[in-house]
Amino acid sequence: MASNLDTLITVFGGSGFLGRNVVRALAKRDYRIRIAVRRPELAGHLQPMGRVGQIHAVQTNLRYPASVEAAMRDSAIAINLVGVLSESGGQTFDAVQARGAETVARAAATAGARMVHVSAIGADENSPSRYARAKAAGEKAVLAAVPSATLIRPSLMFGPDDQLTNRFAALARMLPVLPVVGADTKMQPAYVGDVATAVAEAVDGKTRPGTIYELGGPEVLTMREIMETILAITERKRMLVSLPFELARMQALFLQFAPGPFKLTPDQVAMLQSDNVVSDAAKAAGLTLEGLGITPESMQAIAPQYLWRFRAAGQFQRKSA
């Protein structure tokens, strides 16, 4: 019986938030892993997740097909995790999430490799969000090149170093009043470790080919409820003020240039106008975390493990412990 060590997997975007967790999940299953990233010198921290020689990084840019084809050489499976939440220079939604996904899929098809493509709940060619439209275009291109590909659409993901709970916790530490865009918009936050496990299950061949899976956590929460959960975990009392979409769009024209947790783009405002939850169709078909045999973790269970540093006087308590 062949060992997983005989199987080489190329992970595009393996150094990102989800990528780090996917690499860890694959390493535990003994796969050989090639991490394809723009700056491989910044991916060295991933090598200790596996044994000597099990994980290595190569320089790849999705805008240059030759580099993608080189990254796929001798690889049996391609995993595409590359995505951007906001645009910068040549890293546009279309370049990365549409044309970039197509480039990876074509390279996988040429190599005769299987493919797992991570998109997002909300991917829709008719969405007012350019991010969501690019995600939908990427899905279409992947299935055209590799009809047997597994597509995974996670909801908003949380976990250490995320851009969800950490961002709002940081804002709560700095501001006495927190504006909430899309206060009534429904989300189904998924733990990044659960999504990574689902990707590994797809690599193991436990998903249906040519099928879209929608991954969400155990709870459906509004944006206001998510903020209230974060405030409860960090033991901070802050006033939450619902911000109308029209006003949020006007503010985003300026905040898109803001640093760190203050950044808000017009496209992010557009995304917050639509619910981000697992569809009834996916639930009925078993195309969910639960359908893959994964019991999803809740934000209340996981977030306290890493948000302790945002608690009132948390740093003082940590030092004196």
C-alpha beads as a LAMMPS data file, in Angstrom:
LAMMPS data file: protein, C-alpha beads

321 atoms
320 bonds

1 atom types
1 bond types

-500.0 500.0 xlo xhi
-500.0 500.0 ylo yhi
-500.0 500.0 zlo zhi

Masses

1 110.0

Atoms # bond

1 1 1 0.000 0.000 0.000
2 1 1 1.402 3.378 -1.063
3 1 1 2.322 5.848 1.646
4 1 1 1.185 9.454 1.598
5 1 1 4.887 10.321 1.532
6 1 1 4.793 9.183 -2.090
7 1 1 2.277 11.936 -2.886
8 1 1 3.470 15.480 -3.579
9 1 1 0.931 18.260 -3.082
10 1 1 1.440 21.830 -4.275
11 1 1 -0.286 24.372 -2.061
12 1 1 -0.691 27.772 -3.694
13 1 1 -0.941 30.418 -0.977
14 1 1 0.310 28.038 1.696
15 1 1 1.800 30.760 3.898
16 1 1 -1.478 32.629 4.487
17 1 1 -3.976 32.400 7.333
18 1 1 -5.769 29.327 5.999
19 1 1 -2.634 28.050 4.260
20 1 1 -0.666 27.594 7.475
21 1 1 -3.437 25.443 8.898
22 1 1 -3.777 23.421 5.689
23 1 1 -0.034 22.733 5.610
24 1 1 -0.170 21.556 9.233
25 1 1 -3.138 19.255 8.515
26 1 1 -1.438 17.753 5.462
27 1 1 1.880 17.305 7.259
28 1 1 0.149 15.313 9.998
29 1 1 -1.154 13.006 7.266
30 1 1 2.410 12.490 5.981
31 1 1 2.013 14.126 2.562
32 1 1 4.974 15.817 0.890
33 1 1 4.159 19.496 0.525
34 1 1 5.415 22.119 -1.899
35 1 1 4.373 25.623 -0.837
36 1 1 4.000 27.929 -3.839
37 1 1 4.229 31.558 -2.730
38 1 1 5.475 34.887 -4.068
39 1 1 8.077 35.195 -1.308
40 1 1 9.351 31.760 -0.256
41 1 1 11.862 33.293 2.167
42 1 1 8.903 34.252 4.354
43 1 1 7.544 30.688 4.455
44 1 1 10.417 29.105 6.364
45 1 1 8.356 29.000 9.558
46 1 1 6.210 26.276 7.994
47 1 1 9.006 23.710 7.651
48 1 1 9.011 22.694 11.350
49 1 1 5.401 21.524 10.906
50 1 1 6.742 18.422 9.170
51 1 1 9.747 16.153 9.123
52 1 1 13.048 17.074 7.478
53 1 1 12.477 17.460 3.747
54 1 1 8.709 17.006 3.958
55 1 1 7.863 20.686 3.371
56 1 1 9.615 23.131 1.052
57 1 1 8.724 26.460 -0.557
58 1 1 9.130 27.658 -4.151
59 1 1 8.701 31.095 -5.721
60 1 1 5.462 31.376 -7.684
61 1 1 3.348 34.240 -8.976
62 1 1 -0.106 33.452 -10.373
63 1 1 0.288 36.240 -12.921
64 1 1 3.138 34.262 -14.541
65 1 1 1.884 30.892 -15.845
66 1 1 5.392 29.492 -16.301
67 1 1 6.070 29.781 -12.565
68 1 1 2.774 28.036 -11.793
69 1 1 3.569 25.209 -14.203
70 1 1 7.000 24.809 -12.598
71 1 1 5.392 24.622 -9.138
72 1 1 3.125 21.813 -10.379
73 1 1 5.942 19.668 -11.749
74 1 1 5.623 16.062 -10.466
75 1 1 2.749 17.107 -8.184
76 1 1 -0.322 14.865 -7.863
77 1 1 -2.668 17.433 -6.307
78 1 1 -3.023 21.206 -6.517
79 1 1 -4.615 23.196 -3.702
80 1 1 -5.431 26.805 -4.495
81 1 1 -5.906 29.035 -1.440
82 1 1 -4.817 32.336 -2.963
83 1 1 -7.130 35.271 -2.359
84 1 1 -7.098 38.926 -1.349
85 1 1 -9.586 40.827 0.798
86 1 1 -8.575 44.190 -0.660
87 1 1 -6.784 45.184 -3.841
88 1 1 -3.283 46.611 -4.052
89 1 1 -1.314 47.335 -7.204
90 1 1 -1.380 44.336 -9.493
91 1 1 -3.031 42.198 -6.812
92 1 1 -6.573 42.839 -8.015
93 1 1 -9.554 40.585 -7.382
94 1 1 -9.719 39.584 -11.050
95 1 1 -5.963 39.000 -11.369
96 1 1 -5.745 36.826 -8.261
97 1 1 -9.115 35.182 -7.751
98 1 1 -10.328 34.821 -11.343
99 1 1 -7.386 34.688 -13.757
100 1 1 -5.053 33.340 -11.052
101 1 1 -7.416 30.477 -10.255
102 1 1 -7.688 29.706 -13.963
103 1 1 -3.894 29.608 -14.294
104 1 1 -3.585 27.120 -11.421
105 1 1 -6.387 24.951 -12.823
106 1 1 -4.839 24.831 -16.281
107 1 1 -1.469 23.890 -14.809
108 1 1 -3.145 21.148 -12.770
109 1 1 -4.932 19.842 -15.877
110 1 1 -1.676 19.812 -17.852
111 1 1 0.031 17.882 -15.040
112 1 1 -2.881 15.449 -14.777
113 1 1 -3.324 16.441 -11.136
114 1 1 -6.407 16.549 -8.948
115 1 1 -7.439 19.932 -7.601
116 1 1 -8.981 21.439 -4.483
117 1 1 -10.004 25.067 -4.875
118 1 1 -11.014 27.253 -1.935
119 1 1 -13.505 29.969 -2.834
120 1 1 -15.967 31.663 -0.451
121 1 1 -19.616 31.571 0.521
122 1 1 -21.156 34.472 -1.316
123 1 1 -19.352 33.818 -4.603
124 1 1 -21.861 35.105 -7.134
125 1 1 -21.401 36.492 -10.629
126 1 1 -24.303 38.887 -9.980
127 1 1 -23.072 40.170 -6.614
128 1 1 -22.575 43.924 -6.071
129 1 1 -19.162 42.983 -4.629
130 1 1 -16.261 42.696 -7.066
131 1 1 -14.614 40.267 -4.623
132 1 1 -17.609 37.924 -4.819
133 1 1 -17.849 38.231 -8.615
134 1 1 -14.157 37.378 -8.999
135 1 1 -14.596 34.357 -6.708
136 1 1 -17.470 33.148 -8.896
137 1 1 -15.400 33.644 -12.052
138 1 1 -12.577 31.651 -10.460
139 1 1 -14.912 28.757 -9.644
140 1 1 -16.198 28.678 -13.215
141 1 1 -12.677 28.676 -14.645
142 1 1 -11.512 25.903 -12.299
143 1 1 -14.390 23.582 -13.185
144 1 1 -13.891 24.285 -16.890
145 1 1 -10.241 23.196 -16.703
146 1 1 -10.602 20.459 -14.056
147 1 1 -14.235 19.238 -13.999
148 1 1 -13.437 16.812 -11.155
149 1 1 -12.150 19.566 -8.855
150 1 1 -13.516 19.926 -5.328
151 1 1 -14.629 23.480 -4.555
152 1 1 -14.792 24.620 -0.950
153 1 1 -16.663 27.744 0.100
154 1 1 -15.999 28.715 3.722
155 1 1 -17.884 31.442 5.537
156 1 1 -15.878 34.065 7.428
157 1 1 -13.058 32.236 9.200
158 1 1 -11.798 32.848 12.722
159 1 1 -8.731 31.671 14.589
160 1 1 -5.334 32.958 15.763
161 1 1 -4.113 35.809 13.528
162 1 1 -7.468 36.138 11.755
163 1 1 -8.840 39.363 10.286
164 1 1 -12.181 38.986 12.040
165 1 1 -12.029 38.555 15.799
166 1 1 -8.562 40.057 16.223
167 1 1 -9.527 43.129 14.231
168 1 1 -12.658 43.867 16.227
169 1 1 -10.921 43.094 19.522
170 1 1 -8.180 45.582 18.612
171 1 1 -10.762 48.249 17.773
172 1 1 -12.531 47.613 21.083
173 1 1 -9.270 48.223 22.899
174 1 1 -8.819 51.594 21.174
175 1 1 -12.326 53.021 20.756
176 1 1 -15.113 53.698 23.297
177 1 1 -17.801 53.425 20.581
178 1 1 -17.752 50.788 17.839
179 1 1 -19.597 51.353 14.542
180 1 1 -21.110 48.159 13.130
181 1 1 -21.575 47.904 9.373
182 1 1 -24.277 45.429 8.389
183 1 1 -25.383 44.931 11.987
184 1 1 -28.220 42.612 10.943
185 1 1 -26.311 40.733 8.247
186 1 1 -26.088 37.036 9.115
187 1 1 -22.757 35.210 9.248
188 1 1 -21.789 31.631 10.067
189 1 1 -18.147 31.945 11.225
190 1 1 -16.063 28.819 10.667
191 1 1 -12.985 27.857 12.678
192 1 1 -9.961 27.882 10.368
193 1 1 -8.788 24.536 11.749
194 1 1 -12.071 22.922 10.700
195 1 1 -11.783 24.347 7.178
196 1 1 -8.197 23.081 6.947
197 1 1 -9.361 19.615 8.005
198 1 1 -12.012 19.709 5.274
199 1 1 -9.333 20.542 2.690
200 1 1 -7.252 17.593 3.933
201 1 1 -10.304 15.345 3.681
202 1 1 -10.711 16.441 0.066
203 1 1 -7.071 15.580 -0.571
204 1 1 -7.729 12.148 0.933
205 1 1 -10.462 11.662 -1.665
206 1 1 -13.385 11.876 0.751
207 1 1 -15.279 14.557 -1.183
208 1 1 -17.390 14.245 -4.306
209 1 1 -15.638 15.284 -7.535
210 1 1 -16.913 18.378 -9.305
211 1 1 -18.865 19.429 -6.216
212 1 1 -19.110 22.618 -4.161
213 1 1 -18.983 22.323 -0.361
214 1 1 -20.156 25.141 1.916
215 1 1 -18.478 25.319 5.302
216 1 1 -19.861 27.222 8.259
217 1 1 -19.631 27.021 12.015
218 1 1 -22.270 25.701 14.411
219 1 1 -23.964 29.090 14.862
220 1 1 -25.534 31.721 12.632
221 1 1 -24.808 35.158 14.107
222 1 1 -25.490 38.711 13.020
223 1 1 -22.552 41.090 12.797
224 1 1 -23.805 42.749 15.972
225 1 1 -23.893 39.388 17.763
226 1 1 -20.345 38.652 16.612
227 1 1 -19.202 41.976 18.059
228 1 1 -21.072 41.274 21.297
229 1 1 -19.385 37.854 21.523
230 1 1 -15.934 39.406 21.070
231 1 1 -16.670 42.057 23.700
232 1 1 -17.809 39.366 26.141
233 1 1 -14.664 37.295 25.548
234 1 1 -12.366 40.293 25.993
235 1 1 -14.390 41.531 28.987
236 1 1 -14.854 45.007 27.560
237 1 1 -17.947 47.187 27.600
238 1 1 -18.377 49.267 24.467
239 1 1 -21.327 50.965 22.814
240 1 1 -22.229 49.432 19.462
241 1 1 -23.713 51.800 16.888
242 1 1 -25.262 50.480 13.681
243 1 1 -23.850 52.274 10.647
244 1 1 -26.199 52.593 7.630
245 1 1 -24.762 51.243 4.409
246 1 1 -24.915 54.611 2.628
247 1 1 -22.871 56.265 5.370
248 1 1 -20.507 53.279 5.530
249 1 1 -19.853 53.546 1.788
250 1 1 -18.996 57.234 2.143
251 1 1 -16.612 56.545 5.037
252 1 1 -15.026 53.646 3.165
253 1 1 -13.901 56.039 0.431
254 1 1 -11.439 57.397 2.986
255 1 1 -10.959 54.383 5.282
256 1 1 -9.766 52.189 2.394
257 1 1 -6.439 53.994 2.830
258 1 1 -6.387 53.610 6.624
259 1 1 -3.896 51.307 8.366
260 1 1 -4.547 48.090 10.304
261 1 1 -7.938 47.468 11.895
262 1 1 -9.345 50.822 10.718
263 1 1 -9.231 49.805 7.050
264 1 1 -12.619 49.475 5.363
265 1 1 -13.102 49.370 1.597
266 1 1 -16.223 50.138 -0.444
267 1 1 -16.188 46.549 -1.706
268 1 1 -16.172 45.193 1.855
269 1 1 -19.251 47.303 2.547
270 1 1 -20.894 45.758 -0.514
271 1 1 -20.062 42.260 0.775
272 1 1 -21.664 43.028 4.130
273 1 1 -24.992 43.687 2.431
274 1 1 -25.532 39.956 1.864
275 1 1 -25.836 37.109 4.374
276 1 1 -22.849 34.753 4.516
277 1 1 -24.315 31.416 5.604
278 1 1 -24.484 27.817 4.416
279 1 1 -27.368 27.314 1.988
280 1 1 -30.264 24.968 2.642
281 1 1 -29.331 23.062 -0.518
282 1 1 -25.821 22.344 0.783
283 1 1 -27.234 21.180 4.112
284 1 1 -29.746 18.863 2.437
285 1 1 -27.031 17.334 0.251
286 1 1 -24.577 16.889 3.118
287 1 1 -22.044 19.242 1.482
288 1 1 -20.985 20.763 4.792
289 1 1 -18.490 20.260 7.606
290 1 1 -20.928 17.925 9.306
291 1 1 -21.384 16.021 6.056
292 1 1 -17.624 15.416 6.038
293 1 1 -17.790 14.051 9.576
294 1 1 -16.294 17.216 11.106
295 1 1 -17.916 18.656 14.229
296 1 1 -17.503 22.434 13.840
297 1 1 -16.030 24.455 16.694
298 1 1 -17.785 27.590 17.897
299 1 1 -16.275 31.035 18.289
300 1 1 -17.135 30.981 21.991
301 1 1 -15.061 27.818 22.440
302 1 1 -11.987 28.773 20.388
303 1 1 -11.600 32.565 20.482
304 1 1 -10.860 32.849 24.246
305 1 1 -7.695 30.795 23.621
306 1 1 -6.091 33.630 21.652
307 1 1 -8.086 36.780 22.464
308 1 1 -6.949 36.845 26.107
309 1 1 -4.340 39.469 25.196
310 1 1 -7.089 41.942 24.321
311 1 1 -8.808 41.720 27.699
312 1 1 -8.918 44.761 29.940
313 1 1 -5.625 44.773 31.871
314 1 1 -4.901 41.414 30.176
315 1 1 -1.225 42.128 29.622
316 1 1 -0.727 43.053 33.293
317 1 1 -2.502 39.870 34.402
318 1 1 -0.395 37.758 32.031
319 1 1 2.893 39.204 33.324
320 1 1 2.003 38.769 36.959
321 1 1 0.742 35.187 36.511

Bonds

1 1 1 2
2 1 2 3
3 1 3 4
4 1 4 5
5 1 5 6
6 1 6 7
7 1 7 8
8 1 8 9
9 1 9 10
10 1 10 11
11 1 11 12
12 1 12 13
13 1 13 14
14 1 14 15
15 1 15 16
16 1 16 17
17 1 17 18
18 1 18 19
19 1 19 20
20 1 20 21
21 1 21 22
22 1 22 23
23 1 23 24
24 1 24 25
25 1 25 26
26 1 26 27
27 1 27 28
28 1 28 29
29 1 29 30
30 1 30 31
31 1 31 32
32 1 32 33
33 1 33 34
34 1 34 35
35 1 35 36
36 1 36 37
37 1 37 38
38 1 38 39
39 1 39 40
40 1 40 41
41 1 41 42
42 1 42 43
43 1 43 44
44 1 44 45
45 1 45 46
46 1 46 47
47 1 47 48
48 1 48 49
49 1 49 50
50 1 50 51
51 1 51 52
52 1 52 53
53 1 53 54
54 1 54 55
55 1 55 56
56 1 56 57
57 1 57 58
58 1 58 59
59 1 59 60
60 1 60 61
61 1 61 62
62 1 62 63
63 1 63 64
64 1 64 65
65 1 65 66
66 1 66 67
67 1 67 68
68 1 68 69
69 1 69 70
70 1 70 71
71 1 71 72
72 1 72 73
73 1 73 74
74 1 74 75
75 1 75 76
76 1 76 77
77 1 77 78
78 1 78 79
79 1 79 80
80 1 80 81
81 1 81 82
82 1 82 83
83 1 83 84
84 1 84 85
85 1 85 86
86 1 86 87
87 1 87 88
88 1 88 89
89 1 89 90
90 1 90 91
91 1 91 92
92 1 92 93
93 1 93 94
94 1 94 95
95 1 95 96
96 1 96 97
97 1 97 98
98 1 98 99
99 1 99 100
100 1 100 101
101 1 101 102
102 1 102 103
103 1 103 104
104 1 104 105
105 1 105 106
106 1 106 107
107 1 107 108
108 1 108 109
109 1 109 110
110 1 110 111
111 1 111 112
112 1 112 113
113 1 113 114
114 1 114 115
115 1 115 116
116 1 116 117
117 1 117 118
118 1 118 119
119 1 119 120
120 1 120 121
121 1 121 122
122 1 122 123
123 1 123 124
124 1 124 125
125 1 125 126
126 1 126 127
127 1 127 128
128 1 128 129
129 1 129 130
130 1 130 131
131 1 131 132
132 1 132 133
133 1 133 134
134 1 134 135
135 1 135 136
136 1 136 137
137 1 137 138
138 1 138 139
139 1 139 140
140 1 140 141
141 1 141 142
142 1 142 143
143 1 143 144
144 1 144 145
145 1 145 146
146 1 146 147
147 1 147 148
148 1 148 149
149 1 149 150
150 1 150 151
151 1 151 152
152 1 152 153
153 1 153 154
154 1 154 155
155 1 155 156
156 1 156 157
157 1 157 158
158 1 158 159
159 1 159 160
160 1 160 161
161 1 161 162
162 1 162 163
163 1 163 164
164 1 164 165
165 1 165 166
166 1 166 167
167 1 167 168
168 1 168 169
169 1 169 170
170 1 170 171
171 1 171 172
172 1 172 173
173 1 173 174
174 1 174 175
175 1 175 176
176 1 176 177
177 1 177 178
178 1 178 179
179 1 179 180
180 1 180 181
181 1 181 182
182 1 182 183
183 1 183 184
184 1 184 185
185 1 185 186
186 1 186 187
187 1 187 188
188 1 188 189
189 1 189 190
190 1 190 191
191 1 191 192
192 1 192 193
193 1 193 194
194 1 194 195
195 1 195 196
196 1 196 197
197 1 197 198
198 1 198 199
199 1 199 200
200 1 200 201
201 1 201 202
202 1 202 203
203 1 203 204
204 1 204 205
205 1 205 206
206 1 206 207
207 1 207 208
208 1 208 209
209 1 209 210
210 1 210 211
211 1 211 212
212 1 212 213
213 1 213 214
214 1 214 215
215 1 215 216
216 1 216 217
217 1 217 218
218 1 218 219
219 1 219 220
220 1 220 221
221 1 221 222
222 1 222 223
223 1 223 224
224 1 224 225
225 1 225 226
226 1 226 227
227 1 227 228
228 1 228 229
229 1 229 230
230 1 230 231
231 1 231 232
232 1 232 233
233 1 233 234
234 1 234 235
235 1 235 236
236 1 236 237
237 1 237 238
238 1 238 239
239 1 239 240
240 1 240 241
241 1 241 242
242 1 242 243
243 1 243 244
244 1 244 245
245 1 245 246
246 1 246 247
247 1 247 248
248 1 248 249
249 1 249 250
250 1 250 251
251 1 251 252
252 1 252 253
253 1 253 254
254 1 254 255
255 1 255 256
256 1 256 257
257 1 257 258
258 1 258 259
259 1 259 260
260 1 260 261
261 1 261 262
262 1 262 263
263 1 263 264
264 1 264 265
265 1 265 266
266 1 266 267
267 1 267 268
268 1 268 269
269 1 269 270
270 1 270 271
271 1 271 272
272 1 272 273
273 1 273 274
274 1 274 275
275 1 275 276
276 1 276 277
277 1 277 278
278 1 278 279
279 1 279 280
280 1 280 281
281 1 281 282
282 1 282 283
283 1 283 284
284 1 284 285
285 1 285 286
286 1 286 287
287 1 287 288
288 1 288 289
289 1 289 290
290 1 290 291
291 1 291 292
292 1 292 293
293 1 293 294
294 1 294 295
295 1 295 296
296 1 296 297
297 1 297 298
298 1 298 299
299 1 299 300
300 1 300 301
301 1 301 302
302 1 302 303
303 1 303 304
304 1 304 305
305 1 305 306
306 1 306 307
307 1 307 308
308 1 308 309
309 1 309 310
310 1 310 311
311 1 311 312
312 1 312 313
313 1 313 314
314 1 314 315
315 1 315 316
316 1 316 317
317 1 317 318
318 1 318 319
319 1 319 320
320 1 320 321
